[in-house]
Amino acid sequence: NAPEVTITSVTSSIPENAPPGTVITLFHVHDRDSGKNGQVLCSIPDNLPFKLEKKVDNYHSLATDRALDREQVSEYNITVTAVDFGSPSLSTHTHILLHVADINDNPPSFSQTAYSAYIQENNPRGASIYSLTAHDPDSQENALVTYSLVDSSLPLEAPPLSSYVSINSETGVLYALCSFDYEQSRELQLRVTARDSGDPPLSSNVSLTLFILDQNDNAPEILYPAFPTDGSSGVELAPRSAEPGYLVTKVVAVDADSGQNAWLSYHLLKATEPGLFSVGLHSGEIRTIRAFLDKDTLKQNLLVAVTDNGEPPLSATISVTVAVADSIPEILSDLSSQAAPESQDDSLLTFYLVIAVAVVSCLFFTFIVLLLALRLRRWWKLQVVQSAADHVGGVSSSQFLGIDGVRAFLQTYSHEVSLTTDSRKSQLIFPQPNYADTLISQQS
């Protein structure tokens, strides 16, 4: 007879934080043979965190031998073997299935201790910046992770972090809430918290550095020469005896961008005397190429462009006036003498413009007066003609009689109006009436 194993009580699930010695199964072993053939030995595999304890009356218990970890092994299939001491020995195998229940004993964890992300400045609002993912080895609600932003290294007077970035609490995706400006802030220090939904909840933090990359969005700014504020002309002096290579002045410019976006180059776009001055490509120094000649203008106007190395490149221009003179009083007298004819020409031009406007105004007024006179004359002539017509039509019809109502009186009046350019010589002629086949009464 093989040994018989009878399970009296069993636990199908045990929490992973169960202390060592927690009883899982209680069973009874019986062999109907006698002597050594009835003696039974129970055992389990050695690699399991469990142990067998023999109780009274051939009862045995299966208990935990050490702490369990569901994240390593979530289920055990325990085989209990009962073997007698007979010859040959007989055995019985009993299988016990045990589930290890999860507890919230693991906080969410990130794959790195720190993260870094890069974003171009002038980014569109709402753009995705970065995505963080934390893993929780627990199960069900204990593994449900939510994300949030904790703090940053922004100054106290700066706007809150919530005005710069936000994070999706479910996915861990970060979004930009504003358009970043490299010239104002070049990096942001963020701290992201991942928290599970266990009871009690566990959490972990990770740092995220957001680096803002520069774009070529700032044109060069020219610091010198600056526009004077004291009413002066801002003229640079160059002596007449200057040799080729003489340093007249230097254009100084800066660019708020960084890297190659701030590399500046200088170019001479326009000059009063081409070939007289040159501008250093990277220094901005304005130097003479040759000596001054008598035919050269005393006042030289230069147009200098400053261009950065960005993509696309941005530029700024500055107008530089160079006066050729050995001293300040000399250049002032020369410039004033040159300016006098120019001012005289301006005065003559203004005078001619005033005369022209006056003549045009007089012609226009004369035309209006003539037009009104012609209109009045035409109206007066029409009045004279109308009054003459009214006089002719005023003859009484009672002066003419018909015979028996059969024959009618026929009278034709013809009139002729002779008009000349002089209203006093105008004539109105009324011919004598013509009577045809009519009887002249005694009255007529």
C-alpha positions as CSV (number, residue, x, y, z in Angstrom):
1,N,0.0,0.0,0.0
2,A,1.3,3.4,-0.9
3,P,1.0,6.2,1.6
4,E,-2.2,8.2,1.6
5,V,-2.1,12.0,1.9
6,T,-5.2,13.8,3.1
7,I,-5.3,17.6,3.0
8,T,-7.3,19.0,5.9
9,S,-6.8,22.7,5.3
10,V,-5.1,24.7,2.6
11,T,-4.6,28.4,1.6
12,S,-4.6,29.2,-2.0
13,S,-3.2,32.8,-1.7
14,I,-0.8,34.4,0.7
15,P,0.4,38.0,0.8
16,E,4.0,38.6,0.0
17,N,4.7,40.3,3.2
18,A,3.5,37.2,5.3
19,P,6.0,36.6,8.0
20,P,8.1,33.4,8.0
21,G,6.3,30.4,9.6
22,T,2.9,31.2,8.2
23,V,1.1,27.9,7.7
24,I,-0.1,27.3,4.2
25,T,-1.4,23.7,4.3
26,L,-2.2,21.1,7.0
27,F,-2.4,17.5,5.8
28,H,-2.5,13.9,7.3
29,V,-0.4,11.0,6.1
30,H,-1.5,7.3,6.5
31,D,-0.1,4.0,5.3
32,R,-2.2,0.9,5.8
33,D,0.9,-1.4,5.9
34,S,2.6,-2.2,9.2
35,G,6.1,-2.0,10.5
36,K,8.6,-0.4,8.2
37,N,6.2,-0.7,5.3
38,G,3.9,1.7,7.2
39,Q,6.5,4.3,8.2
40,V,6.2,7.4,5.9
41,L,8.6,10.2,5.2
42,C,7.3,13.5,3.7
43,S,9.5,16.0,1.7
44,I,9.3,19.0,-0.7
45,P,11.9,20.3,-3.1
46,D,14.8,22.1,-1.5
47,N,14.7,25.3,-3.7
48,L,11.4,26.5,-2.3
49,P,10.9,29.1,0.5
50,F,8.8,26.6,2.5
51,K,9.3,24.0,5.1
52,L,7.5,20.9,6.4
53,E,6.8,20.3,10.1
54,K,5.6,17.1,11.5
55,K,2.8,17.3,14.1
56,V,1.2,14.7,16.3
57,D,-0.7,11.7,14.9
58,N,1.0,11.8,11.4
59,Y,-0.2,15.3,10.8
60,H,2.1,17.6,8.8
61,S,2.1,21.4,8.1
62,L,3.5,23.3,5.2
63,A,4.7,26.8,6.2
64,T,6.8,29.6,4.8
65,D,10.4,29.5,5.6
66,R,11.4,33.0,4.6
67,A,9.8,36.2,3.2
68,L,8.2,36.0,-0.2
69,D,8.5,38.4,-3.1
70,R,5.7,38.5,-5.6
71,E,7.8,40.6,-8.0
72,Q,10.2,37.6,-8.3
73,V,7.8,34.6,-8.1
74,S,4.1,35.2,-8.2
75,E,3.0,31.6,-8.1
76,Y,4.3,28.3,-6.6
77,N,3.3,24.8,-7.5
78,I,4.5,22.8,-4.4
79,T,4.9,19.0,-4.7
80,V,4.7,17.1,-1.4
81,T,6.2,13.6,-1.7
82,A,5.2,10.9,0.9
83,V,7.5,7.8,0.7
84,D,7.3,4.7,2.9
85,F,10.3,2.6,4.1
86,G,9.1,-0.7,2.5
87,S,11.0,-2.7,0.0
88,P,10.4,-1.7,-2.6
89,S,9.3,1.7,-1.3
90,L,6.1,3.2,-2.5
91,S,5.4,7.0,-2.7
92,T,2.6,9.4,-3.3
93,H,2.9,12.9,-4.8
94,T,0.5,15.7,-3.8
95,H,0.5,19.1,-5.6
96,I,-0.4,22.3,-3.8
97,L,-0.9,25.6,-5.9
98,L,-0.1,28.8,-4.0
99,H,-0.6,32.4,-5.3
100,V,1.4,35.2,-3.8
101,A,-0.8,38.3,-3.4
102,D,0.8,41.7,-4.2
103,I,1.2,44.5,-1.7
104,N,2.4,48.0,-2.5
105,D,6.0,47.5,-1.5
106,N,7.7,49.0,-4.6
107,P,7.7,52.7,-5.5
108,P,7.8,53.8,-9.1
109,S,11.3,53.9,-10.5
110,F,12.9,55.7,-13.4
111,S,15.5,54.2,-15.7
112,Q,17.9,57.1,-15.1
113,T,18.7,59.3,-12.1
114,A,18.5,62.5,-14.2
115,Y,17.2,63.5,-17.6
116,S,18.0,66.3,-20.0
117,A,15.9,67.6,-22.9
118,Y,16.6,70.2,-25.7
119,I,14.1,72.6,-27.3
120,Q,14.6,75.4,-29.8
121,E,13.6,78.9,-28.7
122,N,10.6,80.5,-30.3
123,N,8.9,77.1,-30.1
124,P,5.1,77.0,-30.7
125,R,2.9,76.9,-27.6
126,G,1.7,73.5,-26.7
127,A,4.6,71.7,-28.3
128,S,5.7,68.4,-26.8
129,I,9.1,68.7,-25.1
130,Y,9.9,65.3,-23.6
131,S,8.4,62.1,-22.3
132,L,9.2,60.4,-18.9
133,T,8.2,56.9,-18.0
134,A,8.4,55.3,-14.5
135,H,8.0,51.6,-13.9
136,D,6.3,50.0,-10.9
137,P,6.8,46.3,-10.5
138,D,3.6,45.9,-8.4
139,S,0.3,45.0,-10.0
140,Q,-3.1,46.5,-10.5
141,E,-3.6,49.7,-8.6
142,N,-0.3,49.4,-6.9
143,A,1.3,49.8,-10.4
144,L,-0.8,52.7,-11.6
145,V,1.6,55.7,-11.9
146,T,0.7,59.4,-12.1
147,Y,3.1,62.2,-12.8
148,S,3.4,65.7,-11.5
149,L,5.9,68.6,-11.5
150,V,7.3,69.5,-8.1
151,D,9.6,72.5,-8.3
152,S,12.3,74.3,-10.3
153,S,15.3,76.5,-9.9
154,L,13.6,79.6,-11.1
155,P,14.2,82.8,-9.2
156,L,11.7,83.9,-6.6
157,E,10.5,86.8,-8.7
158,A,10.1,84.7,-11.8
159,P,6.7,83.4,-12.9
160,P,5.6,80.0,-11.5
161,L,6.7,76.8,-13.2
162,S,3.1,76.1,-14.3
163,S,3.3,79.0,-16.7
164,Y,6.2,77.5,-18.5
165,V,5.6,73.7,-18.8
166,S,3.0,71.2,-17.9
167,I,3.0,67.4,-17.7
168,N,0.3,64.8,-18.6
169,S,-0.4,63.1,-15.3
170,E,-1.2,59.7,-17.1
171,T,1.4,59.6,-19.8
172,G,4.3,61.6,-18.4
173,V,4.6,63.8,-21.6
174,L,5.8,67.4,-21.0
175,Y,4.4,70.3,-23.0
176,A,5.6,73.9,-23.4
177,L,3.0,76.4,-22.3
178,C,4.9,79.4,-23.7
179,S,7.5,80.3,-26.3
180,F,10.9,80.2,-24.7
181,D,13.5,82.9,-25.3
182,Y,17.1,81.9,-25.2
183,E,18.2,85.4,-24.3
184,Q,16.1,85.4,-21.2
185,S,16.4,81.9,-19.9
186,R,18.9,79.3,-21.2
187,E,17.8,76.3,-19.1
188,L,15.1,75.2,-16.7
189,Q,15.6,72.8,-13.8
190,L,12.5,70.6,-13.3
191,R,11.7,67.9,-10.8
192,V,9.1,65.2,-11.8
193,T,7.3,63.0,-9.2
194,A,6.0,59.6,-10.1
195,R,3.4,58.3,-7.6
196,D,1.5,55.0,-7.6
197,S,-2.1,54.5,-6.5
198,G,-1.4,52.0,-3.7
199,D,-2.4,52.3,-0.1
200,P,-0.3,54.0,1.2
201,P,1.0,55.5,-2.1
202,L,4.7,55.4,-2.9
203,S,6.6,57.9,-5.0
204,S,10.0,58.8,-6.4
205,N,11.5,61.9,-7.9
206,V,13.8,62.5,-10.9
207,S,15.4,65.7,-12.1
208,L,14.9,67.1,-15.6
209,T,17.1,69.8,-17.1
210,L,15.5,71.6,-20.1
211,F,18.1,73.2,-22.3
212,I,16.9,76.0,-24.6
213,L,18.7,76.1,-27.9
214,D,19.5,79.4,-29.6
215,Q,18.0,80.6,-32.9
216,N,19.1,83.5,-35.0
217,D,16.3,85.8,-34.0
218,N,18.4,88.9,-33.0
219,A,19.9,91.3,-35.5
220,P,23.3,92.9,-34.7
221,E,23.1,96.0,-32.5
222,I,25.6,98.7,-33.3
223,L,27.1,100.4,-30.2
224,Y,29.5,102.8,-31.9
225,P,29.3,105.1,-33.6
226,A,26.0,106.0,-31.9
227,F,23.7,108.8,-32.9
228,P,24.6,111.9,-30.9
229,T,22.1,113.4,-28.5
230,D,23.7,116.8,-28.0
231,G,22.8,118.2,-31.4
232,S,26.2,117.5,-32.9
233,S,26.6,116.0,-36.4
234,G,28.6,113.0,-35.2
235,V,31.4,113.5,-37.7
236,E,34.7,111.5,-37.6
237,L,37.8,113.5,-38.4
238,A,40.6,112.3,-40.8
239,P,43.6,114.6,-41.4
240,R,44.5,115.6,-44.9
241,S,48.0,114.2,-44.5
242,A,46.7,110.7,-43.5
243,E,48.8,107.9,-45.0
244,P,47.2,104.7,-46.5
245,G,46.1,102.4,-43.7
246,Y,45.2,105.3,-41.3
247,L,42.6,104.2,-38.7
248,V,39.7,106.6,-39.0
249,T,37.2,105.0,-36.7
250,K,35.9,101.6,-35.7
251,V,32.4,100.2,-35.9
252,V,31.5,98.3,-32.7
253,A,28.5,95.9,-32.7
254,V,27.2,93.1,-30.6
255,D,24.7,90.3,-31.1
256,A,22.4,88.9,-28.4
257,D,22.5,85.5,-29.9
258,S,25.2,82.9,-29.2
259,G,27.5,80.6,-31.2
260,Q,27.8,81.2,-34.9
261,N,24.6,83.3,-34.7
262,A,26.7,85.9,-33.0
263,W,29.7,85.9,-35.4
264,L,29.7,89.3,-37.0
265,S,31.2,90.5,-40.3
266,Y,31.5,94.1,-41.5
267,H,31.0,95.3,-45.1
268,L,31.2,98.7,-46.8
269,L,28.0,99.1,-48.8
270,K,28.4,102.6,-50.2
271,A,30.9,105.4,-50.1
272,T,31.1,108.9,-51.5
273,E,34.6,108.1,-53.0
274,P,34.8,104.4,-53.9
275,G,38.3,103.1,-53.2
276,L,39.1,105.6,-50.5
277,F,38.1,103.7,-47.4
278,S,37.9,100.0,-46.4
279,V,36.3,98.2,-43.5
280,G,37.9,95.3,-41.7
281,L,35.8,92.1,-42.3
282,H,35.9,91.0,-38.6
283,S,37.3,94.0,-36.8
284,G,35.0,96.8,-38.1
285,E,38.0,99.2,-38.5
286,I,37.6,101.9,-41.1
287,R,40.9,102.7,-42.6
288,T,42.1,104.7,-45.6
289,I,43.3,102.9,-48.7
290,R,45.1,105.8,-50.3
291,A,46.1,109.3,-49.5
292,F,43.6,112.1,-49.8
293,L,43.6,114.2,-53.0
294,D,42.6,117.8,-53.5
295,K,39.6,116.7,-55.6
296,D,38.2,114.5,-52.8
297,T,35.1,115.8,-51.1
298,L,35.7,117.2,-47.6
299,K,32.7,115.3,-46.3
300,Q,32.7,111.6,-47.0
301,N,29.6,109.5,-46.2
302,L,30.0,105.8,-45.6
303,L,27.3,103.1,-45.3
304,V,28.6,100.1,-43.3
305,A,26.6,96.8,-42.9
306,V,27.0,94.4,-40.0
307,T,25.9,90.8,-40.7
308,D,25.8,87.8,-38.4
309,N,26.5,84.2,-39.4
310,G,23.1,82.8,-38.6
311,E,20.7,81.1,-40.9
312,P,19.1,83.1,-42.3
313,P,21.6,85.9,-41.6
314,L,20.4,89.2,-40.0
315,S,22.1,92.5,-40.5
316,A,22.1,96.2,-39.4
317,T,23.5,99.3,-41.1
318,I,25.1,102.5,-39.9
319,S,26.0,105.7,-41.7
320,V,29.4,107.1,-40.9
321,T,30.4,110.6,-41.8
322,V,34.1,111.3,-42.2
323,A,35.4,114.9,-42.5
324,V,38.8,115.5,-44.1
325,A,40.5,118.2,-42.1
326,D,43.5,118.7,-39.8
327,S,41.5,120.5,-37.0
328,I,37.9,121.0,-35.9
329,P,37.7,124.7,-36.6
330,E,38.9,124.1,-40.1
331,I,36.3,121.5,-40.9
332,L,33.6,123.6,-39.4
333,S,34.5,126.6,-41.6
334,D,34.7,124.4,-44.7
335,L,31.4,122.7,-44.0
336,S,29.7,126.0,-43.3
337,S,31.0,127.4,-46.6
338,Q,29.8,124.4,-48.4
339,A,26.4,124.5,-46.6
340,A,25.8,128.2,-47.5
341,P,25.3,127.7,-51.3
342,E,23.1,124.7,-50.5
343,S,20.9,126.8,-48.2
344,Q,20.8,129.6,-50.8
345,D,19.6,127.1,-53.4
346,D,17.0,125.8,-51.1
347,S,15.7,129.4,-50.5
348,L,15.5,130.1,-54.3
349,L,13.6,126.9,-54.8
350,T,11.1,127.7,-52.1
351,F,10.6,131.2,-53.6
352,Y,9.9,129.8,-57.1
353,L,7.4,127.3,-55.6
354,V,5.5,130.1,-53.9
355,I,5.4,132.2,-57.1
356,A,4.1,129.2,-59.1
357,V,1.3,128.5,-56.5
358,A,0.3,132.2,-56.6
359,V,0.0,132.3,-60.4
360,V,-2.0,129.1,-60.6
361,S,-4.4,130.4,-57.9
362,C,-4.9,133.7,-59.8
363,L,-5.6,131.9,-63.1
364,F,-8.1,129.7,-61.4
365,F,-9.9,132.7,-59.8
366,T,-10.1,134.5,-63.1
367,F,-11.6,131.5,-64.8
368,I,-14.3,131.2,-62.2
369,V,-15.2,134.9,-62.6
370,L,-15.5,134.6,-66.4
371,L,-17.6,131.6,-66.1
372,L,-20.0,133.3,-63.8
373,A,-20.2,136.4,-66.2
374,L,-21.1,134.2,-69.2
375,R,-23.8,132.5,-67.2
376,L,-25.4,135.8,-66.1
377,R,-25.3,137.2,-69.7
378,R,-27.0,134.2,-71.1
379,W,-29.7,134.3,-68.4
380,W,-30.4,138.1,-69.2
381,K,-30.8,137.4,-72.9
382,L,-33.3,134.7,-72.3
383,Q,-35.3,137.1,-70.1
384,V,-35.5,139.7,-72.9
385,V,-36.7,137.1,-75.5
386,Q,-39.4,135.8,-73.2
387,S,-40.8,139.3,-72.4
388,A,-41.1,140.1,-76.2
389,A,-43.0,136.8,-76.8
390,D,-45.4,137.7,-74.1
391,H,-46.2,141.1,-75.7
392,V,-47.1,139.5,-79.1
393,G,-49.3,136.9,-77.6
394,G,-51.3,139.6,-75.8
395,V,-53.6,140.6,-78.7
396,S,-57.3,140.0,-77.8
397,S,-59.0,137.4,-79.8
398,S,-62.3,139.2,-79.5
399,Q,-61.3,141.6,-82.2
400,F,-61.7,138.9,-84.9
401,L,-65.2,137.5,-85.8
402,G,-66.2,134.4,-87.7
403,I,-69.2,134.1,-90.2
404,D,-71.8,131.5,-89.2
405,G,-69.1,129.6,-87.4
406,V,-68.1,128.0,-90.7
407,R,-65.1,130.1,-91.8
408,A,-62.5,130.9,-89.3
409,F,-60.3,133.8,-89.1
410,L,-56.8,133.1,-90.2
411,Q,-54.1,135.4,-89.0
412,T,-50.5,134.7,-89.2
413,Y,-48.0,136.5,-87.1
414,S,-44.5,136.2,-87.9
415,H,-41.8,137.8,-85.8
416,E,-38.1,138.0,-86.1
417,V,-35.6,138.6,-83.3
418,S,-32.3,140.1,-84.3
419,L,-29.7,139.8,-81.6
420,T,-26.3,141.2,-81.6
421,T,-23.4,141.0,-79.2
422,D,-24.5,144.3,-77.8
423,S,-27.8,144.0,-76.0
424,R,-28.7,147.6,-76.7
425,K,-28.7,147.0,-80.4
426,S,-31.0,144.0,-80.3
427,Q,-34.2,144.4,-82.4
428,L,-37.6,142.8,-82.3
429,I,-39.5,143.2,-85.6
430,F,-43.3,142.6,-85.9
431,P,-44.6,142.6,-89.6
432,Q,-48.1,143.8,-90.4
433,P,-50.8,141.2,-90.1
434,N,-52.0,139.3,-93.2
435,Y,-55.7,138.8,-93.8
436,A,-56.9,136.2,-96.3
437,D,-60.5,135.6,-97.3
438,T,-61.9,137.2,-94.2
439,L,-64.6,139.8,-93.8
440,I,-63.4,142.9,-92.0
441,S,-66.0,144.1,-89.6
442,Q,-66.7,147.7,-89.0
443,Q,-65.0,147.5,-85.6
444,S,-61.8,146.2,-87.0
